[in-house]
Amino acid sequence: MNSMQRYYEILGLQPGASPAEVKQAYRSLAKTWHPDRFSHDPTLKRQAEEKLKDINEAYRQLKDYHPAAKPPEPAPAAASQAATRTTVSAKPTNAEFWYNRGAENAQQGRYKDALDDFSMAIRLNPTYVEAYRYRGFAYSMLGFELGAESDLNKAKVLERERQQAAETVRSKGDRPAANPAPKNGWNWSWGKSARKPSPQTPPPPSTVWSYDQTFQDHHDGITAIAISRDGKFLVSGSRDATVKFWNLRTGAVFHTLAKHDLPITAIALSLDGQLLATGSEDYTIKLWDLKQGSLLRALTGHSRSISALAFSPNHRILISGGQDGQVGFWNLTTSRITPTFQRQGSPILAVALTPDGQIAMSGSQNHILTLYQARTGELLRSLLGHATEINSIAISPDGHLFATGGADGTIQVWAESAIVTDKPARSLAGHSGAVKSLAFSPDGRILASAGSDRTIQLWNPINGDQLSILTGHTNSVNSIVFNPDGHILFSGSTDKTIKRWRSLPMP
């Protein structure tokens, strides 16, 4: 690799990128790797400083570099079905930003947009009295009286708590409080906040897990699986370039899709079971209407293989991660789907969305976990929790916890407060190879992990206890999903099989 190619790679660009693309990539990466983001950890700060030096040097070399022009390559055949223009957004934001934007939208009469903005401000700062009060006003203007009443009552409660806290401080003089509240309004204790009080999750029941059925019809390794919300069928994607639908009552394949030219690398099934997205090494995403059994359209914009896909809960937004280092935000409600791309410095290996659909997450090869506002694609925060690439992400059903799996075999479990603290709450070590997939059980009491070491491991996400190790696959386990009741787990492997694991009470 020559030096100019290396500079392009550092910025996550293809050789021959335009000066505008170089500038945009530099700005995005410089914000992501700014050392001030990692001031809480001297080691991470030094790593960020070194990374920023490379980014600055690459930009210095490329900003005035003009390679000989190459003739344009022909567009893919499917390109006519999707938009080719992309936009890039890389603006870091905080609670005040969203509050101010919500206020601006409300003043202009855009109350629906204001609701989204105030909700994001509250998510970033759950004790933001003014945001609750203003959101209540927006609800009222839209005629949602229950929402308005709830928010205004919440604002009164928070205001009263604020006054009581101030009186307590005055009565104690200069003595510090026994349990001071953390900065930024957060009051978390392993996934609990003043905004979302919830009882401690009970430990998982004592069970044994064993596989009782093997599904086999693919001719190459299975890369991804997904299950319908009613638990009646399973979808699998494979390196044989096919997608298969399995009847889970009979264990038989009832339909096969074969419209990609190269291996399937990612799939996502909408929550209502009506839409399927498939990603491939052919650089395309295909969107399917399962009710009609037809291809809706091909989405183009990534310049390398698609690594990961995720639908928002209302299936209006599709998030994609690519080997080209881009996270794509696709608004599926418009006739002309124009993606917004966020460019990171290295291949994106995993994406996920919070249950409320507000925040999207991506994990990359350069071990950065990045959080975005899902509706707009705007950058919220970057976190460093692994020393190696992040291969997998899972978010608990209540949104209080999320987990990331690394190439070094470790799992980091994060409380939602990590948006503020930058710190994972717990580290789990058990795999001897990369953690390829993660899944929370529907009740959130079990975290399952699948690895290149051919094992599936079950954990208590609250205390980190290892509950079980499942063996039976003869090659890397690439994808796992629980069925809707949480008593059955499915796993897809490079050994071309899908296994069904069933939990039984301990004898």
ABEGO torsion letter per residue (X at the ends): XBAAAAAAAAAGBBBGBBAAAAAAAAAAAAAAABAAAAAABAAAAAAAAAAAAAAAAAAAAAAABBBBBBBBBBBBAAAAABBABBBBBABBBBAAAAAAAAAAAAAAGBAAAAAAAAAAAAAABAABAAAAAAAAAAAAAAGBAAAAAAAAAAAAAAAAAAAAAAAAAAAAEABBBABBBBBGGBBBBGGBBAABBBBBBBBBBBBBBBBABBBBABABBBABBBBBAAGABBBBBBAAGBBBBBBAAAGBBABBBBABABBBABBBBBAAGABBBBBBAAGBBBBBBAAAGBBABBBBGBABBBABBBBBAAGABBBBBBAAGBBBBBBAABABBBBBBBBBABBBABBBBBAAGABBBBBBAAGBBBBBBAAAGBBABBBBABABBBABBBBBAAGABBBBBBAAGBBBBBBAAAAAAGBBABBBBABABBBABBBBBAAGABBBBBBAAGBBBBBBAAAGBBABBBBGBABBBABBBBBAAGABBBBBBAAGBBBBBBBBBBX
